[in-house]
Amino acid sequence: MAFWTDEQMRSIDKMLNPRSIAVVGASTKSGGYGGRLFDAVLKAKDRVRIYPVNPNYPEIKGLKSYASISDLPEAPDLVGVVVPYDKVLDVLQESHRKGAGSAVVISAGFAERGVESRLELQKKVGAFARESGLRIAGPNCLGLANVKDDIWPTASSRTLGGLTGPIGLVCQSGATAFGPFLLRAVDSGIGLSYIISTGNETDLDFSDFARYLLDDPDTRVIAGFVEGFKDVRKFIALAQMAIERGKPIVLIKIGRSESGARAARSHTAALTGEDALYDAIFKQYGVVRVQDYDDLLETAHLLAHQRKPKKAGISVVSHSGGISSLTADMCGLAGLDLPALSDKARDGINAVVKEFGWASNPADVTGFSRSEQFPDIMRYMIDEPEVGTLVVASAGAGSQPEQVIALRDSTDKNVAYFWTASRGDKGPLAKLKAANIPLFYTPAKLAGGLRSLLDYHARRDMRLASGKVVMTAPSTDQQQMIDRVQALGRPTLSESESKQVLGAWGIAGTREIVAQSAQAAVDAAQRLGYPVALKVDSPDILHKSEAGVVRLNLKTPQEVEQAYAEVMANAARYAPNAAISGALVQEMIAGGVEMIVGISYDPQLGPMLLFGSGGVMVEVFNDVTHRHCPITRAEAQEMIGEVKGSKLLQGFRGKPAADVEALADTLVRVSHLAVHLEGKLAELDINPLMVMPAGQGVKAADALMVLQK
């Protein structure tokens, strides 16, 4: 599916790199939105042709004012719209007739008001933009900033130029973009290429602007602040392109709290929260998720200015034992490795510090952090064979930034700085900022940033190595099964029906027979071989253990007869009107490890695969992981490694190792099933999926499918 067109990208280019700007609603007063927008664009009048449009003034701030867009001497690249909400569509239509290239709608009063008529008007504005080709940002946004060229078509009062850098910032909240992000970027010396506020996103959304930034040679990292995505599939396509190109996306996705409980028809539904799914997608496609403003900027700056680490190890050097120890603690909590120093490095550092300080990793070198020998110490620390990044933790009075900058410029490894003095320092700190040394102000954020750097490159390596999933159309047998499922005319499938569907995708189940009488159950048990399990087979009884309709380890005909009578009686009491096809007599599986595999369909995210520790306690331990479907085999293996209970698959306390290869194949097959049944399947539980000893495959001991209504 093509989410973007060349025409769309050209419109965004005119929006972000305009050579002419018209401001409809320009004002002589600087206090309102129209006045602020006009004041902001006026700062670029030596490079951009500016046209105020307001019939109430013949001239605004030294420039001729035009009564309408139609009166302009040329078609502007960008139209800034600051008029009452009910006049916006008229202005856009006139702008299109004039041949304008793009528009940014500052005007508010649309869907954010929560009124149906305003929502409908917003939809009309969006439809017009897409149909006409006059693409728009907004409405209800604060505009844009081309920071690298110092062009600020924004209604924000903050237009702080001169801070150019490789980070493109895209925010759904304009007040956040031009407030805390811009101010913190200036304070931290973090340069931006563009600032884009998307507002209500009636036309162009976060993914559209980020897609443009993928092609921008001056943007190395895309930083974002979003509440939600208009089209998550488009965002996933964006993330896939971004990681392939090596352009990281660093994102704050707000709304972590669960807004509502999911219907728990299956274990999969009960275990799946919306935010957990977003976390899974971000991880799967290499999106770096962070928590706050400083995290976003500092991590984006680190990714923009650091190479792929040659090794995962971190070395830390500081003038303070306490600072270095706390930094080491935070690194350890983030799962980072601080390798022990080699004899060469330890002896070399000790020769410098003698009886002062401590030669280790982390290193405490006391006053030597401001000595002429500090470069020798840093060199010993960074040249360690398992170290890829050196962290210098120091205060202002004990800093010689030139030494750190010189080291960074002379090595193919990474250097980061944990600044422990005043953030207002105008001396060493300013020099570090100017040199684009990645700076952090707390050890926890430092550790988080370094963790993100390693994880991003590991994820990219894996995706480049494993390639894209190649999906084929359903086979003839699979399509026939899809048709059968749809013809049932009910939302739930019985266990035997669910396993038949799984079988069409090569997912093995237990040997089993449906029996409609006690004698048929005994005959089935004899054919299968004792011991057996017996369950009621019904699409209306989803939680069989709760209903008391499961009997296990039956060893004689008498036990089978008794079990048949008991489960049928219990089923009648539990669900008097349930449709029952009979009793499912199954072989008992011994020697396997119980896991769970499931599918849930999110209205926005699409099919999501769940894998975890299975059995009756699955919802208690919640030992699960998720991926968006379809998955690669490498992703299947990664999922297996993420689940704590997977240790049992390796062989535990004398038990043989399980068939992990067959399990990985099964996860891939289930993910393909999910894509083939998209739009038809709501939930799938395979619990437990028995993973047998190596070479013996897997077996679905129980399964539940719920169709979309």
C-alpha positions as CSV (number, residue, x, y, z in Angstrom):
1,M,0.0,0.0,0.0
2,A,1.3,3.4,-1.0
3,F,0.8,5.8,1.9
4,W,2.6,8.8,0.3
5,T,2.7,10.5,-3.1
6,D,5.3,12.7,-4.7
7,E,2.7,15.5,-4.9
8,Q,2.2,15.3,-1.1
9,M,6.0,15.5,-0.5
10,R,6.3,18.5,-2.8
11,S,3.5,20.3,-0.9
12,I,5.3,19.6,2.4
13,D,8.6,20.9,0.8
14,K,6.9,24.2,-0.1
15,M,5.4,24.4,3.4
16,L,8.8,23.9,5.1
17,N,11.0,25.7,2.6
18,P,8.8,28.5,1.3
19,R,10.1,31.3,-0.9
20,S,6.9,33.2,-0.5
21,I,4.4,33.4,2.4
22,A,0.9,34.9,2.6
23,V,-0.6,35.6,6.0
24,V,-4.4,35.7,5.8
25,G,-5.5,37.5,8.9
26,A,-2.2,39.5,9.4
27,S,-2.6,42.2,11.9
28,T,-0.9,45.4,13.0
29,K,-1.2,44.2,16.6
30,S,1.5,41.8,17.8
31,G,-0.6,40.2,20.6
32,G,-3.0,38.0,18.6
33,Y,-2.3,34.9,16.6
34,G,-2.4,36.8,13.3
35,G,0.0,39.5,14.6
36,R,2.4,36.9,16.0
37,L,2.4,34.9,12.8
38,F,3.1,37.9,10.7
39,D,5.8,39.2,13.0
40,A,7.5,35.8,12.9
41,V,7.6,35.5,9.1
42,L,8.7,39.1,8.8
43,K,12.0,38.1,10.3
44,A,12.8,36.3,7.0
45,K,11.7,39.2,4.7
46,D,15.2,39.5,3.3
47,R,15.0,35.9,2.0
48,V,11.2,35.2,1.6
49,R,8.6,37.3,-0.1
50,I,5.9,38.2,2.5
51,Y,2.3,39.1,1.7
52,P,-0.1,40.3,4.4
53,V,-3.7,39.7,3.5
54,N,-6.3,41.7,5.4
55,P,-8.9,44.0,3.8
56,N,-9.0,46.3,6.8
57,Y,-5.5,47.7,6.3
58,P,-3.8,49.2,3.2
59,E,-0.4,48.5,4.8
60,I,0.9,46.4,7.7
61,K,4.3,47.0,9.2
62,G,5.7,48.5,6.0
63,L,4.3,46.0,3.6
64,K,1.4,46.4,1.2
65,S,-1.7,44.6,2.5
66,Y,-4.0,42.8,0.1
67,A,-7.7,42.4,0.4
68,S,-7.7,38.8,-0.6
69,I,-5.5,35.9,-1.8
70,S,-6.8,36.5,-5.3
71,D,-5.2,39.9,-5.3
72,L,-1.6,38.7,-4.7
73,P,1.0,39.2,-7.4
74,E,1.9,35.5,-7.3
75,A,0.8,32.2,-6.0
76,P,2.5,31.8,-2.6
77,D,4.3,28.7,-1.6
78,L,2.7,28.8,1.9
79,V,-0.6,30.4,3.1
80,G,-0.8,31.0,6.9
81,V,-4.5,31.1,7.8
82,V,-5.6,33.0,10.9
83,V,-9.3,33.7,10.4
84,P,-12.5,32.6,12.2
85,Y,-13.1,28.9,11.9
86,D,-16.1,29.3,9.6
87,K,-14.1,31.2,7.1
88,V,-11.2,28.8,6.9
89,L,-12.6,26.6,4.1
90,D,-13.4,29.7,2.0
91,V,-9.8,30.9,2.4
92,L,-8.4,27.5,1.4
93,Q,-10.6,27.3,-1.7
94,E,-9.5,30.8,-2.8
95,S,-5.9,29.8,-2.1
96,H,-6.3,26.8,-4.3
97,R,-7.8,28.8,-7.1
98,K,-4.8,31.1,-6.9
99,G,-2.4,28.1,-7.2
100,A,-0.9,28.2,-3.6
101,G,1.5,25.4,-2.8
102,S,0.5,24.6,0.8
103,A,-1.3,26.0,3.9
104,V,-0.9,26.1,7.7
105,V,-4.2,26.6,9.5
106,I,-3.6,28.3,12.9
107,S,-7.3,28.9,13.4
108,A,-8.9,26.9,16.1
109,G,-12.6,26.0,16.8
110,F,-12.8,22.7,15.0
111,A,-13.0,19.1,16.4
112,E,-11.2,20.0,19.6
113,R,-14.4,21.8,20.7
114,G,-16.2,18.5,20.9
115,V,-19.2,19.7,18.9
116,E,-20.4,17.5,16.0
117,S,-20.9,20.4,13.6
118,R,-17.3,21.5,14.1
119,L,-16.0,18.0,13.6
120,E,-18.0,17.8,10.3
121,L,-16.5,21.1,9.2
122,Q,-13.0,19.8,10.0
123,K,-13.7,16.7,7.9
124,K,-14.7,19.0,5.0
125,V,-11.5,21.0,5.3
126,G,-9.5,17.7,5.3
127,A,-11.4,16.3,2.3
128,F,-10.9,19.5,0.4
129,A,-7.1,19.5,1.1
130,R,-6.7,15.9,-0.2
131,E,-9.0,16.3,-3.2
132,S,-7.5,19.7,-4.3
133,G,-3.9,18.9,-3.6
134,L,-3.5,22.0,-1.4
135,R,-2.1,20.2,1.6
136,I,-2.5,21.7,5.1
137,A,-1.0,21.5,8.5
138,G,-3.6,21.9,11.3
139,P,-6.1,23.3,12.0
140,N,-5.5,24.3,15.6
141,C,-1.8,24.3,15.4
142,L,1.0,26.9,16.1
143,G,2.6,26.5,12.8
144,L,6.1,25.5,11.7
145,A,9.8,26.5,11.8
146,N,12.5,26.0,9.3
147,V,15.2,26.4,11.9
148,K,18.1,25.7,9.6
149,D,17.2,28.6,7.3
150,D,15.7,30.7,10.1
151,I,12.2,30.9,8.6
152,W,9.5,30.8,11.3
153,P,5.9,30.6,10.0
154,T,4.5,30.1,13.5
155,A,2.1,31.9,15.7
156,S,4.2,31.2,18.8
157,S,5.8,34.1,20.5
158,R,9.1,32.2,20.6
159,T,11.2,32.3,17.4
160,L,14.7,31.6,18.6
161,G,16.9,31.3,15.6
162,G,20.6,30.4,15.3
163,L,20.4,26.9,16.8
164,T,20.7,24.7,13.8
165,G,21.2,20.9,14.1
166,P,20.2,17.5,12.7
167,I,17.1,16.8,14.7
168,G,13.6,17.3,13.1
169,L,10.9,17.8,15.7
170,V,7.3,16.9,15.0
171,C,4.7,17.5,17.7
172,Q,0.9,17.2,17.7
173,S,1.0,19.9,20.4
174,G,2.2,23.3,19.2
175,A,2.5,24.7,22.7
176,T,4.8,21.7,23.6
177,A,6.9,22.1,20.4
178,F,7.5,25.9,20.8
179,G,7.5,25.7,24.6
180,P,9.4,23.1,26.6
181,F,11.1,21.5,23.6
182,L,12.3,24.7,22.0
183,L,13.4,26.3,25.3
184,R,15.2,23.1,26.5
185,A,16.9,22.7,23.1
186,V,18.2,26.2,23.3
187,D,19.3,25.8,26.9
188,S,21.0,22.4,26.1
189,G,22.7,23.6,22.9
190,I,20.8,20.9,20.9
191,G,20.3,22.0,17.3
192,L,17.1,21.4,15.3
193,S,16.4,21.3,11.6
194,Y,12.7,21.8,11.6
195,I,9.9,22.3,14.2
196,I,6.5,21.1,13.0
197,S,3.2,21.3,15.0
198,T,0.5,19.2,13.4
199,G,-2.5,20.2,15.5
200,N,-5.8,18.4,14.7
201,E,-4.2,16.6,11.7
202,T,-7.3,16.8,9.5
203,D,-5.0,16.4,6.5
204,L,-1.3,15.9,7.0
205,D,-0.3,14.0,10.1
206,F,2.8,13.1,12.1
207,S,3.8,10.3,9.8
208,D,3.5,12.5,6.7
209,F,5.9,15.1,8.0
210,A,8.2,12.4,9.4
211,R,8.2,10.8,6.0
212,Y,9.4,14.0,4.5
213,L,12.2,14.3,7.0
214,L,13.4,10.8,6.0
215,D,14.5,12.4,2.7
216,D,15.9,15.6,4.2
217,P,19.7,15.4,4.2
218,D,20.0,17.9,7.1
219,T,17.9,15.7,9.4
220,R,19.6,12.7,11.0
221,V,17.1,12.0,13.8
222,I,13.3,12.5,13.9
223,A,11.9,13.4,17.4
224,G,8.2,13.3,18.0
225,F,5.5,14.0,20.6
226,V,2.2,12.2,19.9
227,E,-0.9,11.3,21.6
228,G,-2.1,8.9,18.9
229,F,-1.8,8.1,15.2
230,K,-4.4,8.7,12.6
231,D,-3.2,5.6,10.8
232,V,-1.0,3.2,12.7
233,R,-0.3,1.2,9.5
234,K,1.2,4.3,7.9
235,F,3.3,4.8,11.0
236,I,4.6,1.2,10.9
237,A,5.5,1.7,7.2
238,L,7.3,4.9,8.2
239,A,9.2,3.1,11.0
240,Q,10.3,0.3,8.7
241,M,11.7,2.8,6.2
242,A,13.4,4.8,8.9
243,I,15.3,1.8,10.4
244,E,16.3,0.6,7.0
245,R,17.8,4.0,6.2
246,G,19.4,4.3,9.6
247,K,17.5,7.4,10.6
248,P,16.2,6.9,14.2
249,I,12.8,8.0,15.4
250,V,12.7,9.0,19.1
251,L,9.2,9.4,20.4
252,I,7.1,10.4,23.4
253,K,3.8,8.6,23.1
254,I,1.5,9.8,25.8
255,G,-1.5,8.0,27.1
256,R,0.3,5.2,28.9
257,S,-2.5,4.5,31.4
258,E,-5.1,2.0,30.3
259,S,-8.2,4.0,29.3
260,G,-10.6,1.0,29.5
261,A,-10.7,-2.7,30.2
262,R,-10.8,-5.1,27.3
263,A,-13.4,-7.8,27.0
264,A,-11.6,-10.9,28.4
265,R,-13.1,-13.7,26.3
266,S,-9.7,-15.2,25.9
267,H,-6.4,-15.1,27.9
268,T,-4.9,-13.2,25.0
269,A,-7.5,-10.4,25.4
270,A,-7.0,-10.3,29.1
271,L,-3.3,-10.1,28.9
272,T,-3.1,-7.4,26.1
273,G,-3.2,-3.7,27.0
274,E,-3.1,-1.0,24.4
275,D,0.1,0.6,25.7
276,A,1.9,-2.7,25.8
277,L,1.1,-3.2,22.1
278,Y,2.5,0.2,21.3
279,D,5.7,-0.7,23.2
280,A,5.9,-3.9,21.2
281,I,5.5,-2.1,17.9
282,F,8.1,0.5,18.8
283,K,10.6,-2.2,19.8
284,Q,9.9,-4.3,16.7
285,Y,10.5,-1.5,14.3
286,G,13.3,0.3,16.1
287,V,11.4,3.3,17.4
288,V,13.1,4.7,20.6
289,R,10.4,5.4,23.2
290,V,11.2,7.9,25.9
291,Q,9.4,9.5,28.8
292,D,9.9,13.2,29.0
293,Y,11.2,16.4,27.3
294,D,14.8,16.0,28.4
295,D,14.8,12.3,27.5
296,L,13.6,13.1,24.0
297,L,16.1,15.8,23.3
298,E,19.2,14.3,25.0
299,T,18.6,10.8,23.4
300,A,17.9,12.3,20.0
301,H,21.1,14.4,20.3
302,L,23.1,11.3,21.3
303,L,21.8,9.3,18.4
304,A,22.5,12.1,16.0
305,H,26.1,12.6,17.1
306,Q,27.2,9.1,18.0
307,R,28.5,6.3,15.8
308,K,27.2,2.8,16.1
309,P,29.2,1.6,19.1
310,K,32.0,-0.8,18.1
311,K,31.5,-2.7,21.4
312,A,28.7,-2.7,24.0
313,G,31.0,-2.0,26.9
314,I,30.9,1.3,28.8
315,S,33.8,2.9,30.7
316,V,33.3,5.7,33.2
317,V,35.8,8.1,34.5
318,S,35.1,10.9,37.1
319,H,36.8,13.2,39.6
320,S,34.5,11.7,42.3
321,G,34.1,8.2,43.6
322,G,30.5,8.9,44.6
323,I,29.6,10.2,41.2
324,S,31.3,7.4,39.3
325,S,29.7,4.8,41.6
326,L,26.2,6.2,41.1
327,T,26.7,6.4,37.4
328,A,27.9,2.8,37.4
329,D,24.8,1.8,39.3
330,M,22.4,3.4,36.8
331,C,24.3,1.8,34.0
332,G,23.9,-1.5,35.6
333,L,20.2,-1.1,36.2
334,A,19.9,-0.3,32.4
335,G,21.6,-3.5,31.6
336,L,24.8,-1.9,30.4
337,D,28.2,-3.6,30.9
338,L,31.2,-1.9,32.5
339,P,34.0,-4.3,31.7
340,A,36.8,-4.7,34.3
341,L,40.0,-2.9,33.3
342,S,42.8,-4.9,31.8
343,D,46.2,-5.0,33.5
344,K,47.6,-2.6,31.0
345,A,44.9,0.0,31.6
346,R,45.0,-0.4,35.4
347,D,48.7,-0.2,35.6
348,G,48.8,2.8,33.2
349,I,46.2,4.8,35.2
350,N,47.9,3.9,38.5
351,A,51.2,5.2,37.2
352,V,49.4,8.6,36.7
353,V,47.3,8.8,39.9
354,K,49.7,6.9,42.2
355,E,48.2,6.7,45.7
356,F,45.3,9.1,44.7
357,G,42.1,7.9,43.2
358,W,41.3,4.4,42.0
359,A,42.1,2.7,38.7
360,S,39.0,0.7,37.9
361,N,35.9,0.9,35.8
362,P,34.3,3.2,37.0
363,A,37.5,5.2,37.7
364,D,37.9,7.8,40.4
365,V,40.9,10.0,39.4
366,T,40.2,12.9,41.8
367,G,42.2,16.0,40.9
368,F,43.7,14.4,37.8
369,S,40.5,15.2,35.8
370,R,41.9,18.7,35.4
371,S,45.5,17.8,34.8
372,E,47.6,17.6,31.7
373,Q,47.7,13.8,32.2
374,F,43.9,13.4,32.0
375,P,44.0,12.6,28.3
376,D,46.2,9.7,29.1
377,I,43.7,8.4,31.6
378,M,40.8,8.8,29.2
379,R,42.8,7.0,26.5
380,Y,43.5,4.0,28.7
381,M,39.8,3.8,29.5
382,I,38.5,4.1,25.9
383,D,41.1,1.9,24.3
384,E,39.9,-1.2,26.3
385,P,39.0,-3.9,23.8
386,E,35.5,-4.4,25.1
387,V,34.6,-0.7,25.5
388,G,32.7,1.2,22.8
389,T,31.8,4.3,24.8
390,L,33.6,6.4,27.3
391,V,31.6,8.5,29.8
392,V,33.3,11.5,31.4
393,A,31.5,12.6,34.6
394,S,32.8,15.9,35.8
395,A,31.9,19.3,37.3
396,G,32.6,22.7,35.9
397,A,35.6,23.6,38.0
398,G,37.3,20.3,37.2
399,S,36.6,20.2,33.5
400,Q,39.0,20.7,30.6
401,P,36.5,20.3,27.7
402,E,39.2,20.7,25.1
403,Q,40.7,17.4,26.2
404,V,37.4,15.6,25.9
405,I,36.7,17.2,22.5
406,A,40.2,16.3,21.2
407,L,39.7,12.7,22.3
408,R,36.3,12.5,20.6
409,D,37.9,13.8,17.4
410,S,40.8,11.3,17.5
411,T,39.0,8.1,18.2
412,D,36.5,5.9,16.3
413,K,34.7,5.1,19.6
414,N,32.0,7.2,21.3
415,V,32.4,9.8,24.0
416,A,29.5,11.1,26.2
417,Y,29.5,13.6,29.1
418,F,27.7,13.5,32.4
419,W,27.7,17.1,33.6
420,T,27.5,17.5,37.3
421,A,27.8,21.2,37.8
422,S,25.5,24.2,37.1
423,R,23.5,24.0,33.8
424,G,24.0,27.7,33.5
425,D,27.7,27.4,33.2
426,K,29.1,29.7,30.4
427,G,32.6,28.2,30.3
428,P,33.4,24.5,29.9
429,L,29.7,23.5,29.4
430,A,29.3,26.0,26.6
431,K,32.3,24.6,24.8
432,L,31.0,21.0,25.1
433,K,27.7,22.1,23.7
434,A,29.3,23.9,20.8
435,A,31.3,20.8,20.0
436,N,28.1,18.6,20.0
437,I,29.5,16.4,22.7
438,P,26.4,14.4,23.9
439,L,25.5,15.8,27.4
440,F,23.4,14.4,30.2
441,Y,22.6,15.9,33.5
442,T,21.5,12.9,35.5
443,P,23.1,9.4,35.6
444,A,19.7,7.7,35.0
445,K,19.1,9.6,31.7
446,L,22.7,9.0,30.7
447,A,22.2,5.3,31.2
448,G,18.9,5.3,29.4
449,G,20.4,7.2,26.4
450,L,23.3,4.8,26.1
451,R,20.9,1.8,26.4
452,S,18.7,3.3,23.6
453,L,21.8,3.8,21.4
454,L,22.8,0.1,21.7
455,D,19.3,-1.2,21.3
456,Y,18.6,0.9,18.2
457,H,21.7,-0.4,16.4
458,A,21.1,-4.0,17.5
459,R,17.5,-3.7,16.2
460,R,18.7,-2.3,12.9
461,D,21.3,-5.0,12.5
462,M,18.7,-7.6,13.1
463,R,16.1,-6.2,10.7
464,L,18.7,-5.7,8.0
465,A,19.9,-9.3,8.4
466,S,16.5,-10.9,8.6
467,G,14.9,-8.8,5.8
468,K,11.3,-8.1,5.3
469,V,8.5,-10.7,5.7
470,V,7.3,-12.0,2.3
471,M,3.6,-12.7,2.6
472,T,1.9,-15.0,0.1
473,A,-1.8,-15.4,-0.6
474,P,-3.6,-18.1,1.3
475,S,-3.3,-21.6,-0.3
476,T,-6.4,-23.2,-1.7
477,D,-6.9,-25.3,1.5
478,Q,-6.5,-22.2,3.6
479,Q,-9.0,-20.2,1.6
480,Q,-11.5,-23.0,1.8
481,M,-11.0,-23.0,5.6
482,I,-11.5,-19.2,5.7
483,D,-14.8,-19.7,3.7
484,R,-15.9,-22.4,6.1
485,V,-15.2,-20.2,9.1
486,Q,-17.2,-17.3,7.7
487,A,-20.1,-19.6,6.8
488,L,-20.5,-20.7,10.4
489,G,-22.5,-17.5,11.2
490,R,-21.4,-17.3,14.9
491,P,-18.6,-15.5,16.7
492,T,-16.9,-18.4,18.5
493,L,-15.5,-21.7,17.3
494,S,-15.4,-24.8,19.4
495,E,-12.0,-26.3,20.3
496,S,-12.1,-28.9,17.6
497,E,-13.2,-26.3,15.0
498,S,-10.4,-24.0,16.1
499,K,-7.8,-26.7,15.8
500,Q,-9.0,-27.6,12.3
501,V,-8.3,-24.0,11.3
502,L,-4.9,-24.1,12.9
503,G,-4.2,-27.3,11.0
504,A,-4.7,-25.5,7.6
505,W,-1.7,-23.3,8.5
506,G,0.5,-26.3,9.5
507,I,0.0,-25.9,13.3
508,A,-0.2,-29.3,14.8
509,G,-2.8,-30.3,17.4
510,T,-3.3,-33.3,19.6
511,R,-4.8,-36.5,18.3
512,E,-8.5,-36.3,19.2
513,I,-11.9,-37.6,18.4
514,V,-15.3,-36.0,19.0
515,A,-17.7,-38.4,20.7
516,Q,-21.5,-38.0,21.0
517,S,-22.0,-40.7,23.6
518,A,-20.3,-42.3,26.6
519,Q,-19.7,-45.5,24.6
520,A,-18.3,-43.5,21.6
521,A,-16.0,-41.8,24.1
522,V,-14.7,-45.2,25.3
523,D,-14.2,-46.4,21.8
524,A,-12.3,-43.2,21.0
525,A,-10.1,-43.6,24.0
526,Q,-9.3,-47.2,23.0
527,R,-8.3,-46.0,19.5
528,L,-6.1,-43.2,20.8
529,G,-4.6,-45.2,23.6
530,Y,-4.8,-44.5,27.4
531,P,-4.4,-42.2,29.2
532,V,-6.7,-39.6,27.6
533,A,-8.3,-36.2,28.3
534,L,-12.0,-35.5,27.9
535,K,-13.6,-32.1,27.4
536,V,-16.9,-30.7,26.3
537,D,-16.6,-29.4,22.7
538,S,-18.8,-26.3,22.5
539,P,-18.5,-22.8,20.9
540,D,-20.5,-21.4,23.8
541,I,-18.4,-22.6,26.7
542,L,-15.1,-20.7,26.4
543,H,-13.6,-21.2,29.8
544,K,-13.8,-25.0,30.2
545,S,-12.0,-25.3,33.5
546,E,-14.2,-22.7,35.1
547,A,-17.3,-24.6,33.8
548,G,-16.0,-28.0,35.2
549,V,-16.1,-29.7,31.8
550,V,-12.5,-31.0,31.6
551,R,-11.2,-34.3,32.9
552,L,-7.5,-35.3,32.5
553,N,-5.5,-38.5,32.7
554,L,-8.3,-40.9,32.3
555,K,-6.9,-44.5,32.3
556,T,-9.8,-46.9,32.1
557,P,-13.1,-47.2,30.2
558,Q,-14.9,-46.8,33.5
559,E,-13.2,-43.5,34.1
560,V,-14.0,-42.3,30.6
561,E,-17.7,-43.2,31.0
562,Q,-17.9,-41.4,34.4
563,A,-16.1,-38.4,33.0
564,Y,-18.4,-38.2,30.1
565,A,-21.5,-38.1,32.3
566,E,-20.0,-35.5,34.7
567,V,-18.8,-33.1,32.0
568,M,-22.1,-33.2,30.2
569,A,-24.1,-32.6,33.4
570,N,-21.8,-29.7,34.3
571,A,-22.1,-28.2,30.9
572,A,-25.9,-28.3,31.1
573,R,-25.8,-26.5,34.5
574,Y,-23.2,-24.0,33.5
575,A,-24.7,-23.0,30.1
576,P,-28.2,-24.6,29.6
577,N,-28.5,-23.2,26.1
578,A,-25.0,-24.0,24.9
579,A,-24.6,-25.7,21.6
580,I,-22.6,-28.9,22.3
581,S,-21.1,-31.1,19.5
582,G,-20.1,-33.8,21.9
583,A,-17.1,-34.6,24.1
584,L,-13.6,-34.2,22.7
585,V,-11.4,-37.2,23.6
586,Q,-7.8,-36.4,23.3
587,E,-4.4,-38.0,23.8
588,M,-2.6,-36.9,27.0
589,I,0.6,-35.1,26.3
590,A,3.5,-35.8,28.5
591,G,7.0,-34.3,28.6
592,G,6.2,-31.0,27.0
593,V,6.6,-27.4,28.2
594,E,3.4,-25.4,28.4
595,M,3.4,-22.1,26.5
596,I,0.7,-19.7,25.2
597,V,0.4,-18.3,21.7
598,G,-2.4,-15.9,20.8
599,I,-3.7,-13.3,18.4
600,S,-5.6,-10.1,19.2
601,Y,-6.9,-7.5,16.7
602,D,-6.6,-3.9,17.7
603,P,-8.8,-1.6,15.6
604,Q,-5.8,0.7,14.9
605,L,-2.8,-1.6,15.2
606,G,-4.2,-4.6,13.4
607,P,-3.1,-8.2,14.2
608,M,-0.8,-8.6,17.2
609,L,0.9,-11.8,18.2
610,L,1.2,-12.8,21.8
611,F,3.7,-15.4,23.2
612,G,4.4,-16.4,26.8
613,S,4.3,-18.9,29.5
614,G,1.1,-20.9,29.3
615,G,-1.2,-23.0,31.5
616,V,-3.8,-22.1,34.0
617,M,-1.7,-19.4,35.7
618,V,-0.9,-17.4,32.6
619,E,-3.0,-14.4,33.7
620,V,-1.4,-14.4,37.2
621,F,2.2,-14.3,36.0
622,N,1.6,-12.3,32.8
623,D,4.9,-13.5,31.4
624,V,4.2,-12.6,27.8
625,T,5.6,-10.6,24.9
626,H,4.0,-9.1,21.7
627,R,4.8,-8.4,18.1
628,H,2.9,-7.0,15.1
629,C,2.1,-9.5,12.5
630,P,3.6,-10.9,10.3
631,I,6.9,-11.6,12.0
632,T,10.2,-12.9,10.7
633,R,11.9,-16.1,12.1
634,A,14.5,-13.9,13.8
635,E,11.7,-12.0,15.6
636,A,10.1,-15.3,16.6
637,Q,13.4,-16.4,18.2
638,E,13.7,-13.0,19.9
639,M,10.2,-13.4,21.4
640,I,11.1,-16.8,22.8
641,G,14.1,-15.3,24.4
642,E,12.1,-12.5,26.1
643,V,9.8,-14.8,28.1
644,K,11.2,-15.8,31.5
645,G,9.4,-19.2,31.3
646,S,11.4,-20.0,28.1
647,K,14.2,-21.1,30.4
648,L,12.2,-24.3,30.8
649,L,12.6,-24.9,27.0
650,Q,16.4,-25.2,27.4
651,G,16.1,-28.2,29.7
652,F,15.6,-27.7,33.4
653,R,16.5,-30.0,36.3
654,G,17.3,-33.0,34.2
655,K,14.5,-32.5,31.6
656,P,15.5,-32.6,27.9
657,A,15.7,-29.4,25.9
658,A,12.5,-28.6,24.0
659,D,11.9,-28.2,20.3
660,V,12.6,-24.4,20.1
661,E,13.0,-24.6,16.3
662,A,9.5,-26.0,15.9
663,L,8.2,-23.4,18.3
664,A,9.8,-20.5,16.3
665,D,8.2,-22.0,13.1
666,T,4.9,-22.1,14.8
667,L,5.0,-18.5,15.9
668,V,5.7,-17.4,12.3
669,R,2.9,-19.6,11.0
670,V,0.4,-18.1,13.5
671,S,1.5,-14.6,12.5
672,H,0.7,-15.5,8.8
673,L,-2.6,-16.9,9.8
674,A,-3.4,-13.7,11.6
675,V,-2.7,-11.7,8.4
676,H,-4.7,-14.1,6.2
677,L,-7.7,-13.8,8.6
678,E,-7.4,-10.1,9.1
679,G,-10.9,-8.6,9.3
680,K,-12.4,-11.9,10.2
681,L,-10.6,-13.1,13.4
682,A,-10.9,-11.2,16.6
683,E,-9.0,-13.4,19.1
684,L,-7.0,-16.6,19.1
685,D,-5.8,-18.6,22.1
686,I,-3.6,-21.6,21.9
687,N,-3.2,-22.5,25.5
688,P,-1.4,-24.6,26.3
689,L,0.8,-25.1,23.2
690,M,2.9,-28.0,24.3
691,V,6.5,-27.7,23.2
692,M,7.9,-31.3,23.0
693,P,11.5,-32.4,23.3
694,A,13.8,-31.4,20.5
695,G,12.9,-33.0,17.3
696,Q,9.3,-33.9,18.3
697,G,7.6,-30.6,17.4
698,V,4.8,-28.8,19.2
699,K,1.1,-29.6,19.8
700,A,-1.8,-27.3,20.4
701,A,-3.5,-29.0,23.4
702,D,-6.3,-26.4,23.5
703,A,-7.4,-23.6,21.2
704,L,-10.1,-21.0,21.1
705,M,-11.0,-18.7,18.1
706,V,-13.3,-15.8,18.3
707,L,-14.5,-14.2,15.1
708,Q,-15.2,-10.5,14.5
709,K,-18.9,-9.7,14.6
